[in-house]
Amino acid sequence: MSYIPNSVLITGGTGSFGKTMLKQLLNAGVPEIRILSRDEEKQDALRNDLRDGRIKYHIGDVRDRESVDRAIKGADCVFHAAALKQVPSCEFFPMQAVQTNIVGSENVVRAAIAAEVKSLVCLSTDKAVFPVNAMGMSKAMMEKIAQAGAREIGNDAKTTISCVRYGNVMYSRGSAIPLFIKQVKSGKPITVTEPTMTRFLMPLRDSVALVQYAFDKANQGDLFIKKAPASTIIDLVQAIKELLDAPDHPVEVIGWRHAEKLYETLASAQELAKSEDMGEYYRIHMDNRDLNYKPYFEEGDKSTATLEDYHSHNTQQLTVPEVKDLLMSLPEVQVEVAEHKIDGK
């Protein structure tokens, strides 16, 4: 981060991203980090694990505007990570996704503007692009809410609102990698929905770096994307089996889950047409046109037709050895592999 804020709020701060960002902020010397989440057990575990007086814990829910207002008052910046993220659960309970990912995000955006925080960074997902499931639809709406707020307050406002969008975070809670490792260790078949599916692969450290980059570089309404490699699910499975010395472990193809895609998209061609290539990142500028309908008939962007969506089928495809190297860069996987070797002896 280009400067050290006095106070940072992380919504959903007991999740995988929140805990990693929290530790980064502590190491950077931030005097106060506030955690807003609704799970007192996870907060208690985090409190006992870190035992750092700079962390202030707030029990609350982004659905409740009052609890957001209390947590955000006096903060310099906010990282909005609170969300319902599991595709199947959002499919079965879509109104819960609406309440947390849409209404909750509106509460955070409005509270940040009212409190005049310096920067609000909202975390989104590749599933928000061409969404086919409730989780992706609700996160797409979160992006729209953030940009609507940014457009409303304008470039001269005290608060800068931005979004980041990234694909699968490797070894995050509830994701495929820890499940596959657990299945190998327990002797159960690895359950795969569709072997040819591709997914972006991003270590948690890269998602944190993306959010920090947005905090440092964002203009009003920007959306940032980290370029990322991908692999097929079956190559990811093979890499895990080889790391755990189980190359012949059985794989069971169980079929598509609710509202899954064959591949995920990080940026549409239309978005790329108004983007800026920052090297490791894309900066997608907000559309600043207003509701004057005349420009819609007189202005346009011909470059969109020459571009292609940026998705997990056409990004860099990792080989099995490359996936193994990426997996072994994760501390959690290093521990899993080491423990498995000890257990195997």
TISE-307656 format. One record per residue (C-alpha): residue in one letter; residue number from 1; x, y, z; chain. Coordinates in steps of 0.001 Angstrom, whole numbers, plus 500000, padded with zeros to 6 digits. Layout:
BEGIN
<rec 'A',NUM,<X,Y,Z>,'A'>,
...
***
This chain:
BEGIN
<rec 'M',1,<500000,500000,500000>,'A'>,
<rec 'S',2,<501323,503440,499074>,'A'>,
<rec 'Y',3,<500467,504870,502494>,'A'>,
<rec 'I',4,<499529,503440,505870>,'A'>,
<rec 'P',5,<495921,504283,506792>,'A'>,
<rec 'N',6,<495043,504918,510421>,'A'>,
<rec 'S',7,<492013,502655,510436>,'A'>,
<rec 'V',8,<490810,499934,508055>,'A'>,
<rec 'L',9,<487500,498051,508073>,'A'>,
<rec 'I',10,<487229,494580,506538>,'A'>,
<rec 'T',11,<483685,493300,506106>,'A'>,
<rec 'G',12,<483584,489522,506215>,'A'>,
<rec 'G',13,<486946,489747,507917>,'A'>,
<rec 'T',14,<486955,486195,509316>,'A'>,
<rec 'G',15,<486891,484609,505848>,'A'>,
<rec 'S',16,<489890,483384,503850>,'A'>,
<rec 'F',17,<490533,486738,502194>,'A'>,
<rec 'G',18,<489788,488758,505324>,'A'>,
<rec 'K',19,<492246,486866,507511>,'A'>,
<rec 'T',20,<495029,487131,504940>,'A'>,
<rec 'M',21,<494424,490835,504388>,'A'>,
<rec 'L',22,<494288,491356,508154>,'A'>,
<rec 'K',23,<497729,489821,508620>,'A'>,
<rec 'Q',24,<499126,491919,505754>,'A'>,
<rec 'L',25,<497776,495093,507335>,'A'>,
<rec 'L',26,<499194,494166,510744>,'A'>,
<rec 'N',27,<502605,493513,509190>,'A'>,
<rec 'A',28,<502389,496885,507400>,'A'>,
<rec 'G',29,<501918,498638,510739>,'A'>,
<rec 'V',30,<498293,499783,510406>,'A'>,
<rec 'P',31,<497301,501110,513863>,'A'>,
<rec 'E',32,<493716,499797,513793>,'A'>,
<rec 'I',33,<491960,497104,511778>,'A'>,
<rec 'R',34,<488256,496509,512310>,'A'>,
<rec 'I',35,<486592,493204,511544>,'A'>,
<rec 'L',36,<482850,493181,510825>,'A'>,
<rec 'S',37,<481279,489734,510631>,'A'>,
<rec 'R',38,<478316,487839,512020>,'A'>,
<rec 'D',39,<480114,484697,513259>,'A'>,
<rec 'E',40,<481204,485147,516864>,'A'>,
<rec 'E',41,<482902,481727,516952>,'A'>,
<rec 'K',42,<485222,482634,514064>,'A'>,
<rec 'Q',43,<485921,486012,515629>,'A'>,
<rec 'D',44,<486801,484335,518927>,'A'>,
<rec 'A',45,<489123,481880,517153>,'A'>,
<rec 'L',46,<490820,484746,515317>,'A'>,
<rec 'R',47,<491148,486751,518549>,'A'>,
<rec 'N',48,<492805,483820,520315>,'A'>,
<rec 'D',49,<495056,483094,517340>,'A'>,
<rec 'L',50,<496414,486610,516789>,'A'>,
<rec 'R',51,<496061,488292,520211>,'A'>,
<rec 'D',52,<496747,491752,518801>,'A'>,
<rec 'G',53,<495192,494808,520396>,'A'>,
<rec 'R',54,<495110,496674,517103>,'A'>,
<rec 'I',55,<492256,494445,515916>,'A'>,
<rec 'K',56,<488757,495632,516845>,'A'>,
<rec 'Y',57,<485985,493082,516451>,'A'>,
<rec 'H',58,<482438,494079,515512>,'A'>,
<rec 'I',59,<479622,491527,515591>,'A'>,
<rec 'G',60,<477156,492562,512927>,'A'>,
<rec 'D',61,<475825,491907,509469>,'A'>,
<rec 'V',62,<476136,493972,506296>,'A'>,
<rec 'R',63,<472379,493448,505900>,'A'>,
<rec 'D',64,<471947,495714,508944>,'A'>,
<rec 'R',65,<472832,499283,507961>,'A'>,
<rec 'E',66,<473131,500392,511588>,'A'>,
<rec 'S',67,<475815,497816,512373>,'A'>,
<rec 'V',68,<477713,498849,509221>,'A'>,
<rec 'D',69,<477510,502525,510228>,'A'>,
<rec 'R',70,<478904,501779,513682>,'A'>,
<rec 'A',71,<481793,499714,512324>,'A'>,
<rec 'I',72,<482724,502160,509560>,'A'>,
<rec 'K',73,<482641,505435,511508>,'A'>,
<rec 'G',74,<486118,506991,511496>,'A'>,
<rec 'A',75,<487683,504401,509177>,'A'>,
<rec 'D',76,<490042,505558,506438>,'A'>,
<rec 'C',77,<489334,502716,504037>,'A'>,
<rec 'V',78,<487071,499695,503664>,'A'>,
<rec 'F',79,<487603,496330,502019>,'A'>,
<rec 'H',80,<484181,494833,501363>,'A'>,
<rec 'A',81,<484601,491052,501347>,'A'>,
<rec 'A',82,<481391,489951,503086>,'A'>,
<rec 'A',83,<479330,487793,500735>,'A'>,
<rec 'L',84,<477529,484542,500162>,'A'>,
<rec 'K',85,<479911,482782,497788>,'A'>,
<rec 'Q',86,<478764,479174,497350>,'A'>,
<rec 'V',87,<477016,478664,494011>,'A'>,
<rec 'P',88,<474712,475774,495066>,'A'>,
<rec 'S',89,<473526,477392,498314>,'A'>,
<rec 'C',90,<472738,480640,496494>,'A'>,
<rec 'E',91,<470778,478650,493893>,'A'>,
<rec 'F',92,<468573,477121,496581>,'A'>,
<rec 'F',93,<468296,480307,498648>,'A'>,
<rec 'P',94,<468559,483146,496117>,'A'>,
<rec 'M',95,<466901,485738,498336>,'A'>,
<rec 'Q',96,<469644,485187,500890>,'A'>,
<rec 'A',97,<472165,486065,498169>,'A'>,
<rec 'V',98,<470099,489153,497388>,'A'>,
<rec 'Q',99,<470024,490235,501034>,'A'>,
<rec 'T',100,<473780,489837,501603>,'A'>,
<rec 'N',101,<475398,490461,498223>,'A'>,
<rec 'I',102,<473055,493186,496945>,'A'>,
<rec 'V',103,<471303,494854,499887>,'A'>,
<rec 'G',104,<474339,494390,502113>,'A'>,
<rec 'S',105,<476620,495911,499493>,'A'>,
<rec 'E',106,<474301,498881,499088>,'A'>,
<rec 'N',107,<474526,499389,502861>,'A'>,
<rec 'V',108,<478327,499321,502732>,'A'>,
<rec 'V',109,<478517,501730,499785>,'A'>,
<rec 'R',110,<476105,504214,501379>,'A'>,
<rec 'A',111,<477788,503967,504781>,'A'>,
<rec 'A',112,<481227,504532,503211>,'A'>,
<rec 'I',113,<480004,507636,501389>,'A'>,
<rec 'A',114,<478327,508985,504526>,'A'>,
<rec 'A',115,<481446,508368,506635>,'A'>,
<rec 'E',116,<483662,509939,503927>,'A'>,
<rec 'V',117,<486158,507086,503953>,'A'>,
<rec 'K',118,<489085,507603,501625>,'A'>,
<rec 'S',119,<488685,504371,499674>,'A'>,
<rec 'L',120,<486140,501569,499367>,'A'>,
<rec 'V',121,<487232,498462,497462>,'A'>,
<rec 'C',122,<484488,495897,496739>,'A'>,
<rec 'L',123,<485451,492296,495991>,'A'>,
<rec 'S',124,<483738,490594,493060>,'A'>,
<rec 'T',125,<484102,487368,491086>,'A'>,
<rec 'D',126,<484447,486075,487542>,'A'>,
<rec 'K',127,<480970,484590,487992>,'A'>,
<rec 'A',128,<479587,488147,487768>,'A'>,
<rec 'V',129,<480413,488214,484028>,'A'>,
<rec 'F',130,<477609,486739,481905>,'A'>,
<rec 'P',131,<476098,485314,485112>,'A'>,
<rec 'V',132,<474019,482152,484957>,'A'>,
<rec 'N',133,<473664,481519,488684>,'A'>,
<rec 'A',134,<472238,483480,491619>,'A'>,
<rec 'M',135,<475649,484028,493190>,'A'>,
<rec 'G',136,<477073,485543,490009>,'A'>,
<rec 'M',137,<473945,487621,489392>,'A'>,
<rec 'S',138,<474043,489043,492899>,'A'>,
<rec 'K',139,<477741,489889,492631>,'A'>,
<rec 'A',140,<477132,491522,489243>,'A'>,
<rec 'M',141,<474537,493679,490966>,'A'>,
<rec 'M',142,<477080,494496,493670>,'A'>,
<rec 'E',143,<479385,495846,490939>,'A'>,
<rec 'K',144,<476538,497920,489500>,'A'>,
<rec 'I',145,<475698,499312,492949>,'A'>,
<rec 'A',146,<479336,500278,493551>,'A'>,
<rec 'Q',147,<479614,501986,490169>,'A'>,
<rec 'A',148,<476270,503727,490578>,'A'>,
<rec 'G',149,<477512,505146,493871>,'A'>,
<rec 'A',150,<480791,506197,492265>,'A'>,
<rec 'R',151,<478993,507853,489355>,'A'>,
<rec 'E',152,<476654,509663,491732>,'A'>,
<rec 'I',153,<479332,511214,493960>,'A'>,
<rec 'G',154,<481725,512011,491087>,'A'>,
<rec 'N',155,<485474,512431,490813>,'A'>,
<rec 'D',156,<485758,515234,493372>,'A'>,
<rec 'A',157,<484235,513247,496232>,'A'>,
<rec 'K',158,<486219,512429,499350>,'A'>,
<rec 'T',159,<485497,508717,498820>,'A'>,
<rec 'T',160,<486847,506666,495915>,'A'>,
<rec 'I',161,<484790,503554,495144>,'A'>,
<rec 'S',162,<486316,500731,493118>,'A'>,
<rec 'C',163,<485854,497010,492505>,'A'>,
<rec 'V',164,<488167,494079,491913>,'A'>,
<rec 'R',165,<487206,490899,490106>,'A'>,
<rec 'Y',166,<489072,487610,490276>,'A'>,
<rec 'G',167,<488549,483898,489688>,'A'>,
<rec 'N',168,<488909,480877,491957>,'A'>,
<rec 'V',169,<491108,481545,494983>,'A'>,
<rec 'M',170,<493203,478450,495543>,'A'>,
<rec 'Y',171,<492632,476636,498846>,'A'>,
<rec 'S',172,<490013,479105,500042>,'A'>,
<rec 'R',173,<487420,477766,502464>,'A'>,
<rec 'G',174,<484854,475549,500738>,'A'>,
<rec 'S',175,<486781,475382,497442>,'A'>,
<rec 'A',176,<487731,472325,495374>,'A'>,
<rec 'I',177,<491423,471940,496235>,'A'>,
<rec 'P',178,<491041,471191,499970>,'A'>,
<rec 'L',179,<488117,468894,499120>,'A'>,
<rec 'F',180,<490187,466919,496583>,'A'>,
<rec 'I',181,<493079,466612,499051>,'A'>,
<rec 'K',182,<490723,465412,501794>,'A'>,
<rec 'Q',183,<489209,462833,499448>,'A'>,
<rec 'V',184,<492631,461431,498555>,'A'>,
<rec 'K',185,<493725,461277,502202>,'A'>,
<rec 'S',186,<490508,459565,503291>,'A'>,
<rec 'G',187,<490685,457009,500486>,'A'>,
<rec 'K',188,<487481,458208,498851>,'A'>,
<rec 'P',189,<487192,458828,495083>,'A'>,
<rec 'I',190,<487817,462386,493929>,'A'>,
<rec 'T',191,<484463,463742,492774>,'A'>,
<rec 'V',192,<484631,465805,489585>,'A'>,
<rec 'T',193,<481649,467416,487925>,'A'>,
<rec 'E',194,<483046,467822,484376>,'A'>,
<rec 'P',195,<486731,467026,483662>,'A'>,
<rec 'T',196,<487075,469488,480769>,'A'>,
<rec 'M',197,<485884,472501,482771>,'A'>,
<rec 'T',198,<488514,475207,483065>,'A'>,
<rec 'R',199,<488940,477559,485991>,'A'>,
<rec 'F',200,<491244,480477,486713>,'A'>,
<rec 'L',201,<493773,479644,489427>,'A'>,
<rec 'M',202,<494826,482450,491748>,'A'>,
<rec 'P',203,<496715,482099,495033>,'A'>,
<rec 'L',204,<495183,484033,497911>,'A'>,
<rec 'R',205,<498271,486253,498025>,'A'>,
<rec 'D',206,<497479,487470,494496>,'A'>,
<rec 'S',207,<493901,488377,495396>,'A'>,
<rec 'V',208,<495181,490415,498349>,'A'>,
<rec 'A',209,<497748,492106,496100>,'A'>,
<rec 'L',210,<494970,492944,493620>,'A'>,
<rec 'V',211,<492902,494615,496337>,'A'>,
<rec 'Q',212,<495934,496566,497553>,'A'>,
<rec 'Y',213,<496630,497622,493961>,'A'>,
<rec 'A',214,<493073,498923,493622>,'A'>,
<rec 'F',215,<493429,500807,496897>,'A'>,
<rec 'D',216,<496601,502487,495624>,'A'>,
<rec 'K',217,<495644,503120,491988>,'A'>,
<rec 'A',218,<491870,503437,491705>,'A'>,
<rec 'N',219,<490116,506343,490105>,'A'>,
<rec 'Q',220,<486418,506787,490788>,'A'>,
<rec 'G',221,<484458,503743,489607>,'A'>,
<rec 'D',222,<487399,501687,488340>,'A'>,
<rec 'L',223,<487212,497908,488180>,'A'>,
<rec 'F',224,<490504,495976,488334>,'A'>,
<rec 'I',225,<491223,492464,487103>,'A'>,
<rec 'K',226,<494328,490395,487774>,'A'>,
<rec 'K',227,<495481,488403,484763>,'A'>,
<rec 'A',228,<495593,484754,485777>,'A'>,
<rec 'P',229,<496360,481331,484310>,'A'>,
<rec 'A',230,<493869,478471,484264>,'A'>,
<rec 'S',231,<493738,474707,484023>,'A'>,
<rec 'T',232,<491216,472003,483353>,'A'>,
<rec 'I',233,<489704,470365,486406>,'A'>,
<rec 'I',234,<491164,466989,485443>,'A'>,
<rec 'D',235,<494689,468454,485225>,'A'>,
<rec 'L',236,<494211,470034,488651>,'A'>,
<rec 'V',237,<493107,466649,489994>,'A'>,
<rec 'Q',238,<496082,464896,488409>,'A'>,
<rec 'A',239,<498485,467447,489916>,'A'>,
<rec 'I',240,<497009,466852,493388>,'A'>,
<rec 'K',241,<497203,463078,492996>,'A'>,
<rec 'E',242,<500862,463250,491972>,'A'>,
<rec 'L',243,<501763,465583,494840>,'A'>,
<rec 'L',244,<500175,463117,497270>,'A'>,
<rec 'D',245,<501914,460137,495615>,'A'>,
<rec 'A',246,<498572,458701,494541>,'A'>,
<rec 'P',247,<498693,458834,490720>,'A'>,
<rec 'D',248,<496140,456032,490372>,'A'>,
<rec 'H',249,<493624,457334,492917>,'A'>,
<rec 'P',250,<490104,456857,491527>,'A'>,
<rec 'V',251,<488165,459767,490060>,'A'>,
<rec 'E',252,<484366,459764,489913>,'A'>,
<rec 'V',253,<482608,462027,487406>,'A'>,
<rec 'I',254,<479365,463048,489122>,'A'>,
<rec 'G',255,<477958,465483,486563>,'A'>,
<rec 'W',256,<477309,469194,486535>,'A'>,
<rec 'R',257,<476182,470938,489707>,'A'>,
<rec 'H',258,<473452,473567,489685>,'A'>,
<rec 'A',259,<474252,476498,487359>,'A'>,
<rec 'E',260,<477888,475645,486618>,'A'>,
<rec 'K',261,<479707,476916,483534>,'A'>,
<rec 'L',262,<482187,475112,481297>,'A'>,
<rec 'Y',263,<484507,478087,481678>,'A'>,
<rec 'E',264,<484496,481387,483572>,'A'>,
<rec 'T',265,<484993,484883,482129>,'A'>,
<rec 'L',266,<486963,487623,483870>,'A'>,
<rec 'A',267,<486231,490393,481364>,'A'>,
<rec 'S',268,<483877,490762,478430>,'A'>,
<rec 'A',269,<484989,492133,475079>,'A'>,
<rec 'Q',270,<482890,495232,475730>,'A'>,
<rec 'E',271,<484730,495813,479017>,'A'>,
<rec 'L',272,<488133,495233,477445>,'A'>,
<rec 'A',273,<487321,497887,474831>,'A'>,
<rec 'K',274,<487301,500509,477593>,'A'>,
<rec 'S',275,<490124,498992,479617>,'A'>,
<rec 'E',276,<493719,499992,480253>,'A'>,
<rec 'D',277,<496387,497286,480238>,'A'>,
<rec 'M',278,<498465,497818,483384>,'A'>,
<rec 'G',279,<500785,494850,482854>,'A'>,
<rec 'E',280,<499647,492294,485444>,'A'>,
<rec 'Y',281,<496250,493973,485680>,'A'>,
<rec 'Y',282,<493453,495399,483573>,'A'>,
<rec 'R',283,<491876,498658,484684>,'A'>,
<rec 'I',284,<488313,498891,483343>,'A'>,
<rec 'H',285,<487093,502464,483385>,'A'>,
<rec 'M',286,<483573,503271,484470>,'A'>,
<rec 'D',287,<481093,504336,481806>,'A'>,
<rec 'N',288,<480495,507984,482705>,'A'>,
<rec 'R',289,<477622,508625,480311>,'A'>,
<rec 'D',290,<474451,509885,481945>,'A'>,
<rec 'L',291,<470802,509229,481148>,'A'>,
<rec 'N',292,<470804,511680,478257>,'A'>,
<rec 'Y',293,<469727,509252,475543>,'A'>,
<rec 'K',294,<471150,511225,472611>,'A'>,
<rec 'P',295,<474703,509798,472962>,'A'>,
<rec 'Y',296,<473361,506240,472739>,'A'>,
<rec 'F',297,<472355,506930,469146>,'A'>,
<rec 'E',298,<475337,509045,468132>,'A'>,
<rec 'E',299,<478299,507522,469978>,'A'>,
<rec 'G',300,<479743,504041,470193>,'A'>,
<rec 'D',301,<482921,501978,470251>,'A'>,
<rec 'K',302,<483752,500079,467075>,'A'>,
<rec 'S',303,<486761,498351,468684>,'A'>,
<rec 'T',304,<484583,495947,470684>,'A'>,
<rec 'A',305,<483852,493812,467635>,'A'>,
<rec 'T',306,<487571,493065,467177>,'A'>,
<rec 'L',307,<488093,491863,470744>,'A'>,
<rec 'E',308,<487432,488550,472459>,'A'>,
<rec 'D',309,<486160,487927,475974>,'A'>,
<rec 'Y',310,<488932,487097,478453>,'A'>,
<rec 'H',311,<488029,483704,479924>,'A'>,
<rec 'S',312,<489523,480547,481397>,'A'>,
<rec 'H',313,<489510,478761,478026>,'A'>,
<rec 'N',314,<491682,481345,476242>,'A'>,
<rec 'T',315,<494020,482495,479007>,'A'>,
<rec 'Q',316,<497354,480765,479672>,'A'>,
<rec 'Q',317,<496661,477054,480204>,'A'>,
<rec 'L',318,<498874,475425,482824>,'A'>,
<rec 'T',319,<500299,471940,482325>,'A'>,
<rec 'V',320,<500124,469384,485141>,'A'>,
<rec 'P',321,<503745,470104,486220>,'A'>,
<rec 'E',322,<502967,473845,486232>,'A'>,
<rec 'V',323,<499854,473279,488334>,'A'>,
<rec 'K',324,<501944,471232,490770>,'A'>,
<rec 'D',325,<504455,474088,491069>,'A'>,
<rec 'L',326,<501666,476591,491698>,'A'>,
<rec 'L',327,<500050,474322,494291>,'A'>,
<rec 'M',328,<503344,473850,496117>,'A'>,
<rec 'S',329,<503729,477626,496385>,'A'>,
<rec 'L',330,<500778,477564,498803>,'A'>,
<rec 'P',331,<501742,477095,502466>,'A'>,
<rec 'E',332,<498568,475091,503120>,'A'>,
<rec 'V',333,<499379,472586,500371>,'A'>,
<rec 'Q',334,<502981,472318,501579>,'A'>,
<rec 'V',335,<501645,471307,505009>,'A'>,
<rec 'E',336,<499166,468837,503504>,'A'>,
<rec 'V',337,<501860,467148,501401>,'A'>,
<rec 'A',338,<504324,466982,504316>,'A'>,
<rec 'E',339,<501691,465505,506655>,'A'>,
<rec 'H',340,<500655,462980,504037>,'A'>,
<rec 'K',341,<504240,461784,503626>,'A'>,
<rec 'I',342,<504587,461365,507396>,'A'>,
<rec 'D',343,<501285,459491,507624>,'A'>,
<rec 'G',344,<502324,457305,504693>,'A'>,
<rec 'K',345,<505413,456134,506537>,'A'>,
***
